Each structure stands twice: as C-alpha cells, then as structure tokens.
Amino acid sequence: MEVLKEKIEEEEAAEREAEAEQAARRAAEKEREDTILNQEELIDLEQKLSEIEVHIPEDPVIFSKSTIDTSTLPPSYRANSAKEQLLLQVADNFARQYNHLCPDREPLFLHPLNECDVPKFVSTTIRPTLMPYPELYNWDSCAEFVSDFLTMVPLPSAIKLPEYLFSPTSVLKYQRGNCFDFSILLCSLLIGAGYDAYCVSGYATQDLCSMDLTREVAEEKEKVVPKKYTIKPPRDLRSKFELAQVAKKEAEIIAAQEKKRKEEEERLLELDKPPPDPMHGLRIHAWVLILCGRREVPESFFIDPFTARSYSTQDEHFLGIESIWNHKNYWVNMQDCWNGCKDLIFDLGDPVRWEFLLLETEKPYLSLYETEEEEEFTEDDGIENLDKEDEENNFDMPGSWVEQISISPKDFETRCPLGKKVIQYKQAKLEKWTPYLNGNGLVSRLTIYENVDCHKVVEIREWYKNREDLLEMRQVDKVSNWTTEYFKPGHFLALRVHIYKNMIPETERTMEFYYLARVDGLVKRTETSRSMTEYYEGRLDFLAYRHIDYGIRTKKFNINSADSNPRPLLKITERFNRNLKQLADDDVAERIFVVSEERILLRYHCREDYITTSKREFQKSNDVDNKGNKIIMTPDMCISYEVEPREHTKKLLFQYEMMMELKNQERISKHQVWESEMEVLEILKIREEEEDTHNLTVSIYDTKRNEKSKEQREALERQAQEEHMRQVEAELDYLAPFLVQLPPGEKLTRWQALRLKDECLNDFKQRLIDKANLIQARFEKETQELQKKQQWYQENQVTMTMEDEDAYLTYCSQAMFRIRILEQRLNRHKELAPQKYLALEEKLYRDPRLIEYLKVFV
C-alpha cells in the first residue's frame, strides 16, 4: 500500500510539474506576443510621430535706417551740394509736369531718402566701379556674386515705392537690401565693367518680387567639349528608299511622342499654376536692363538681381515699366504696358516713347524743332541763339555722392552671408558654401527630389574646390546607386571620370583618363566582375581597343592575395587602327587570344573597294611533347583565308614564325592585363585614402591659410620688432643726465666712471621706490574714500532713495575695481623692480664708455 501511495504521489507531482510547465510556456508565449504587439505599436507610433513636422519660423530679415550706423559716414551722405540741390529742384519741377500731364500714372521714383534722411536723386546713388576681380568683369558672374553676397529684404509695401534708398556701400557692409538696393549695386558694377546698364522701376509677378523659385526648375550648365578630331564616316551602302521609309515612320512616332509630351507638360503646368494674385500687375519690383551694343552684347535683356537670371525683354514675368535710369540721366516710359513689356521699344533716344529728365544724354534723340520755326532764323544768328539757349537749359548730372565701392578679398571669397546660402527650386534644393568652410572642399550641392513634396531624394550633385585630389564634381544617383566623379587635369593618376557603385574591386565601374597625360594613351576602362574593356588613342602600335573575358575564380577574392589568386583569363580581344605604312592584308585589325581553347584568331583590315577581309586562325601547340620531342609545324595548325592569295604566306616557315611572334605577343598582352588589374587596385586604394583625408590645397599667396607662409611672416615680424626694440634702447641714453655734469671734452677717470655708475643706479633705484610709493598712496587714497563712502551709507541708509542706493552700489563697484588694479600694479612692480635694476647694472658694465674702467668688477 505504501509503495502504491508513493507511485500515486509521484504521478500527481509529475502532472503538477507538467501543468506548471505548460502554464509557464503559455505565459511566455503570451508575453512574447505582447512584446511583439508592443514593438509593432511602438513602430507604428514612431512612424506616426515622424510624419508630424514642426517648422520653426525664421526670424524676418530687417534692413532699415535704424540698423545702420551713420556716425562714421562722410559729409556727402549727410548733406547735398549746391548742384545736387539744383538737381532736386529740376526733378520736382519734372514731377509736377509729369503729374499734370499723366494724372492717372503712379508717382515716379526720383529722390528717396538715404540712410541719413537726406533726399538724393536716384541717378547719383549709382557709383560706377570696376572691381579688381576678373570674375566680376562679365555680367553673369557679377550678377551671381551680388545675388549670393546679399540677403533679400522685402519691400515695406508691395504696391508702394520705398521711402529709403541706401547707398551701395551700406548695402555691401550689412549684406542686405531690397530689390532697389540689389539693382543699384549691380548696375554700379556693370557700368564700371563697361556694360550699358540701367536700373528699372516697374511691376513684376509675385514669384519674381518675392524671390520664390519653387516653381522654377534648377538648370545646370553643362560644358560642351568640342571634338578635336573627327573620323570620316564609311560609305553608306544602304537603300535610300528604305531609309526614307524608316525615317518617315520614325518621324511619325517622334511626332506622336512629342505631342503626348506637350500635352503632359501642359497638364503639369496647369496643375502647377499658382493661384490668382489679387495684386497682379501692382507689385513693385526693380531690376537691371542691359542694352545691346557695348561689350559685344547682341541683344538687350533683363537681369533679375535676386536670382542673377537673365530674361528676354519680352518675358511674361515683367508686367510693366515706369522709369529707368543710369548714372547720367533719367527716363520715363511713355509707352503702353497693357501687354507687359512685350511691345516696349528700348530706343532711349526717341522722346515720344521715353521722356528724359536732362538734355545731356548720350542717346541721340529726334529734333523737336519744326521746319517753319527753323526758317525764321538765319544760319548764323539761329545757331548762336540755339547755342545760348542750350547753354542756359543744359544741366549735366552731378557726380555720385556715394563713396568708392570696395570689396575686400575676404568678403569676395566669403560671398554668402555667414558662408552659406540655400535656394529652394521646384523639386530641387541648391546649397552654396564659402571655399574652405567645409573641410572636404564642398562649395555647392544640388539635391533633386522625386516630386514637389521634396521628401525622397533622387539625385545629388556636389561641386568641390581646392582639393588635392582635384575632385571637381560628384554625382550620386540614389535610384540606381551609381556614383560619378569628375576630376580636373593634373592628378598623378590622370583620372578624369570615375563611375562606380562601390569601392570593392572587380565590380562594375568605368574610369576615364586624360590620355595625353598617360604613356599608354588609355582613354577609358570599363570593368565588370567577368570582363574588362580598355580604349586607347595615339599609341605607336595603333592599339585602340582591348577586351578581356574572365572565368570564375576558384577561391574567394582577397585584395592581399590578388597576385597569388588571379582571375582566370578566357579570352583577350585586341583591335588596332589602320597603319598606312603596311598593306591592308598585313595590317592586323583584330587579334583574339582564346586562352581557354589555345587558339589565336587574326582579322586584317579591309582594302579599299573590297567587302571582305583576310583572316587567319592558329591552333597553338607546345614546342615539345610529353616525351620531349620537338613538335613540327603542320598545315592543319593554321587555317587562313586571303582576299588575294600570296605564295610566301602559304609556306610553313612563314606560318611558324608568325605563330611564335603571336605567342610572344600573347605573353605581353597577359602582362599588360595584369598591370591593368594592379592599376585598378592601386587607384581604388588611393581614392579611399584621398576620401579619408580630403586635404585641401592652399595658394602660396594666401597668407592666412598657408601655414608655412604664415610662420615665415610671423618670424619676419618678430625679427623686425626685436630690431626696433634694440634701436629704441640704443637711442635711449641713460648716462646723458650724469655726463652733462662733467666738464666737456675731458676723458673719464676711473673714479668718475665708478661715480657715474653709482649715481645712475641710485637714481634708478630711487625712481623705482618713488613709483612704488605713488602706487601705494593712490591705493590708500582710494581705500579711505571707499571707507568714508561706506560710513556715509551706514549713517543715511534709512533715508536713501533707490536712485541714491544704485549710485552708491555703482561707486563701490568702480572703487573696488580701481583698488584691485592698483594692488596688481603694486605687486607686479615689486616683482619686476629687482629685475630692472639688475638689467640696468649689466648694461652699465657693458656700456662702451664705462667698460674700460669697470671691466675689473665684471
């Protein structure tokens, strides 16, 4: 019974353990499910939170009169000269007549206030200046500099002319301005560079006035490299009728595709069309007009100073013009702008279309005198009277009141405010940096997005400057993961373009080289995991093409064991250009080494007026067999086809010598293939090192960044300063006051020399003591005054006002500051006094006037 009872208890215990295990297993599974659910919920929460974006509003850019320091401005900014006062009167008279004749027109922009609240005529605000930088000599680079250097400030009112127009010097100093400030500065630089430039006051679209480029497509200029040599195309033997039929079908397909593309573009433009602007045609804007003629400008055009983009004078962004001016005159547009600027004629010499302010103008204008009035004058009297009237009415434009415009080399190099500028385009974002601001030399980056939401990046283009590896541009395709790098000439590897997906060897990549800088004339190398193709130019052996086919490597590739574990060669194909010194039947056009099958194939160039070429195929064999016997050349080892058979080519000796030469060429080709593989590995290794370090080059003339030049300059400055100190010490004669006491012209005695030394040292010692006493007296005086002030504060603390208490605290703070300074000066004087005394004593012993008598004591 006891044994049965024990068995039952054991079975029950086992059942309880099994139930406990199942319960624990169920609890673990539930916990795991809860964990998975929690993780899914967490991921879902993170995704939802990531969709929530908070945009911190940027501080509005302000550029007003209150932000300009006018205390250092010259007198021409603060007052008008007599000639400027007369010009303002002429302008007011012109404005009254204009308002009387054209009451429905808006007021003219004639003489706004400058930063000193002085009215200045707009033409005198232009200061033509030719800058010393070659980049600012052309209009496009000059406009780009102004656009990058300044920050746009919107007009106070979009439909009213601004009350202030600041000088270009203040605009450059603070790097801010509205459209009128931009235009005045750009016009000053363009006129100085020789362009016929004018500032324009008119009306434009909302996007142009607000510098909104989100509907514009970012366009990058591509350099077109002209081909130096062209190859004469071969004779076309195809049927012209068939070609015409194919071209007709292709034209129909292209026309259908073009029609479909235009419809799609119109649909997208309609979707992308901005909402109606309630102030369309009323928004005031200023830009620059360049007339044709000077600087070989073939056609007049507009420049938007905000974006540095050029526009046709008939562009729909510009809705009307009120007036234009340069540094010599002012013109009012008298033409109708119902169709924008499309119908305007920019003949400033036509007074019917353009009413000018001053008679003195370079533009020829039509004579306003009628024929009948001219007949009333005699030839001599009439000319004299007209000359006198012109002299009385003639008034030329005063000189500019603005100081000379100057841009320091540092500001010209910095360009963008704070060294960075971001421009948002349609489906793209352009970022600009100052050279040397980024450690890797990055100066510009264009990010292209998939759609207008600008979330998914499609492509990134980066431009670099001053890199030691001469990297100029990098283009990264985020969709296909292809990276394209462009290099400037001068790299020791002669690399021009590198296209790759990763930096792992034996993967897909393309390398282009500056072949004139290479000995082998390599132009391009394309590599995959199973092949390599090379293109050559200008070689003495006329090699133009080499293609290598590889087999599958038995062992895994390791860059350290590339020599011991090479890729197996299957076939080498080489193609050659025509060598005119040889016959076409002897000049090889294509040579194929089929390494895997021990065969060599030759194809020769085609003769003129022939359609077939000669060919040969060699079956390679060893020089000796397995038993060591020499193998003899047999006819079946060479299969040939000749366009015109020759007797000597059929001989076995000729074929044997050719096969031996081909074997030698095969060994050379294999070695060249191995060198190409090693070169690829070396280029990849060097490129990885260059990307890790990305060192930047510094010009020897850049003394701020060139460390060697900086150290040399500091050493020269230090030497010059030491030399100056020695000269000052030499000019300071410390024995002069004591030598005056001696009779002039007498030679010193030993006793007199000792006395001079002692008197000089005692006098210097007394001066050191007096200086210490003076500092001590000032210290005690300040301390006593502070104590009196504190005692007075204790007596009158109850009746004191807040102002008195603040004055007391201010006095105590200043008094304590003076006491600490005096204490520091006294301690420093005590430390340096013994050193100065010993230094003077040493100088006296070395003085040439006393050294003869004091050398015993040295």
Residue, then its C-alpha position, 0 to 999 in steps of 0.5 A: m500500500e505504501v509503495l502504491k501511495e508513493k507511485i500515486e504521489e509521484e504521478e500527481a507531482a509529475e502532472r503538477e510539474a507538467e501543468a506548471e510547465q505548460a502554464a509557464r510556456r503559455a505565459a511566455e508565449k503570451e508575453r512574447e506576443d505582447t512584446i511583439l504587439n508592443q514593438e509593432e505599436l511602438i513602430d507604428l507610433e514612431q512612424k506616426l510621430s515622424e510624419i508630424e513636422v514642426h517648422i520653426p519660423e525664421d526670424p524676418v530679415i530687417f534692413s532699415k535706417s535704424t540698423i545702420d550706423t551713420s556716425t562714421l559716414p562722410p559729409s556727402y551722405r549727410a548733406n547735398s551740394a549746391k548742384e545736387q540741390l539744383l538737381l532736386q529742384v529740376a526733378d520736382n519741377f519734372a514731377r509736377q509736369y509729369n503729374h499734370l500731364c499723366p494724372d492717372r500714372e503712379p508717382l515716379f521714383l526720383h529722390p528717396l531718402n538715404e540712410c541719413d534722411v537726406p533726399k538724393f536723386v536716384s541717378t547719383t546713388i549709382r557709383p560706377t566701379l570696376m572691381p579688381y576681380p576678373e570674375l566680376y568683369n562679365w555680367d553673369s558672374c557679377a550678377e551671381f556674386v551680388s545675388d549670393f553676397l546679399t540677403m533679400v529684404p522685402l519691400p515695406s509695401a508691395i504696391k508702394l515705392p520705398e521711402y529709403l534708398f541706401s547707398p551701395t556701400s551700406v548695402l555691401k557692409y550689412q549684406r542686405g537690401n531690397c530689390f532697389d538696393f540689389s539693382i543699384l549695386l549691380c548696375s554700379l558694377l556693370i557700368g564700371a565693367g563697361y556694360d550699358a546698364y540701367c536700373v528699372s522701376g516697374y511691376a513684376t509677378q509675385d514669384l519674381c518680387s518675392m524671390d520664390l523659385t519653387r516653381e522654377v526648375a534648377e538648370e545646370k550648365e553643362k560644358v560642351v567639349p568640342k571634338k578635336y578630331t573627327i573620323k570620316p564616316p564609311r560609305d553608306l551602302r544602304s537603300k535610300f528608299e528604305l531609309a526614307q521609309v524608316a525615317k518617315k515612320e520614325a518621324e511619325i512616332i517622334a511626332a506622336q511622342e512629342k505631342k503626348r509630351k506637350e500635352e503632359e507638360e501642359r497638364l503639369l503646368e496647369l496643375d502647377k499654376p499658382p493661384p490668382d494674385p489679387m495684386h497682379g500687375l501692382r507689385i513693385h519690383a526693380w531690376v537691371l536692363i542691359l542694352c545691346g551694343r557695348r561689350e559685344v552684347p547682341e541683344s538687350f535683356f533683363i537681369d533679375p538681381f535676386t536670382a542673377r537670371s537673365y530674361s528676354t525683354q519680352d518675358e511674361h514675368f515683367l508686367g510693366i515699366e515706369s522709369i529707368w535710369n543710369h548714372k547720367n540721366y533719367w527716363v520715363n516710359m511713355q509707352d503702353c504696358w497693357n501687354g507687359c513689356k512685350d511691345l516696349i521699344f528700348d530706343l532711349g533716344d526717341p522722346v515720344r516713347w521715353e521722356f528724359l529728365l536732362l538734355e545731356t544724354e548720350k542717346p541721340y534723340l529726334s529734333l523737336y524743332e519744326t521746319e517753319e520755326e527753323e526758317e525764321f532764323t538765319e544760319d548764323d544768328g539761329i545757331e548762336n541763339l540755339d547755342k545760348e539757349d542750350e547753354e542756359n537749359n543744359f544741366d549735366m548730372p552731378g557726380s555720385w555722392v556715394e563713396q568708392i565701392s570696395i570689396s575686400p578679398k575676404d568678403f569676395e571669397t566669403r560671398c554668402p552671408l555667414g558662408k552659406k546660402v540655400i535656394q529652394y527650386k521646384q523639386a530641387k534644393l541648391e546649397k552654396w558654401t564659402p571655399y574652405l568652410n567645409g573641410n572636404g572642399l564642398v562649395s555647392r550641392l544640388t539635391i533633386y527630389e522625386n516630386v514637389d513634396c521634396h521628401k525622397v531624394v533622387e539625385i545629388r550633385e556636389w561641386y568641390k574646390n581646392r582639393e588635392d585630389l582635384l575632385e571637381m564634381r560628384q554625382v550620386d544617383k540614389v535610384s540606381n546607386w551609381t556614383t560619378e566623379y569628375f576630376k580636373p587635369g593634373h592628378f598623378l593618376a590622370l583620372r578624369v571620370h570615375i563611375y562606380k557603385n562601390m569601392i570593392p574591386e572587380t565590380e562594375r565601374t568605368m574610369e576615364f583618363y586624360y590620355l595625353a597625360r598617360v604613356d599608354g594613351l588609355v582613354k577609358r576602362t570599363e570593368t565588370s566582375r567577368s570582363m574588362t574593356e580598355y580604349y586607347e588613342g595615339r599609341l605607336d602600335f595603333l592599339a585602340y581597343r582591348h577586351i578581356d573575358y574572365g572565368i570564375r575564380t576558384k577561391k574567394f577574392n582577397i585584395n592581399s592575395a590578388d597576385s597569388n589568386p588571379r582571375p582566370l583569363l578566357k579570352i583577350t580581344e585586341r583591335f588596332n587602327r589602320n597603319l598606312k605604312q603596311l598593306a591592308d592584308d598585313d595590317v592586323a585589325e583584330r587579334i583574339f587570344v582564346v586562352s581557354e581553347e589555345r587558339i589565336l584568331l587574326r582579322y586584317h583590315c579591309r582594302e579599299d573597294y573590297i567587302t571582305t577581309s583576310k583572316r587567319e586562325f592558329q591552333k597553338s601547340n607546345d614546342v615539345d611533347n610529353k616525351g620531349n620531342k620537338i613538335i613540327m609545324t603542320p598545315d592543319m595548325c593554321i587555317s587562313y583565308e586571303v582576299e588575294p592569295r600570296e605564295h610566301t604566306k602559304k609556306l610553313l616557315f612563314q606560318y611558324e614564325m608568325m605563330m611564335e611572334l603571336k605567342n610572344q605577343e600573347r605573353i605581353s598582352k597577359h602582362q599588360v592585363w595584369e598591370s591593368e588589374m594592379e592599376v585598378l587596385e592601386i587607384l581604388k586604394i588611393r581614392e579611399e585614402e584621398e576620401d579619408t583625408h580630403n586635404l585641401t590645397v592652399s595658394i602660396y599667396d594666401t597668407k592666412r591659410n598657408e601655414k608655412s607662409k604664415e610662420q615665415r611672416e610671423a618670424l619676419e615680424r618678430q625679427a623686425q620688432e626685436e630690431h626696433m626694440r634694440q634701436v629704441e634702447a640704443e637711442l635711449d641714453y641713460l648716462a646723458p643726465f650724469l655726463v652733462q655734469l662733467p666738464p666737456g671734452e675731458k676723458l673719464t677717470r676711473w673714479q668718475a666712471l665708478r661715480l657715474k655708475d653709482e649715481c645712475l643706479n641710485d637714481f634708478k633705484q630711487r625712481l623705482i621706490d618713488k613709483a612704488n610709493l605713488i602706487q601705494a598712496r593712490f591705493e590708500k587714497e582710494t581705500q579711505e574714500l571707499q571707507k568714508k563712502q561706506q560710513w556715509y551709507q551706514e549713517n543715511q541708509v534709512t533715508m536713501t532713495m533707490e536712485d541714491e542706493d544704485a549710485y552708491l552700489t555703482y561707486c563701490s563697484q568702480a572703487m573696488f575695481r580701481i583698488r584691485i588694479l592698483e594692488q596688481r600694479l603694486n605687486r607686479h612692480k615689486e616683482l619686476a623692480p629687482q629685475k630692472y635694476l639688475a638689467l640696468e647694472e649689466k648694461l652699465y658694465r657693458d656700456p662702451r664708455l664705462i667698460e674700460y674702467l669697470k671691466v675689473f668688477v665684471 
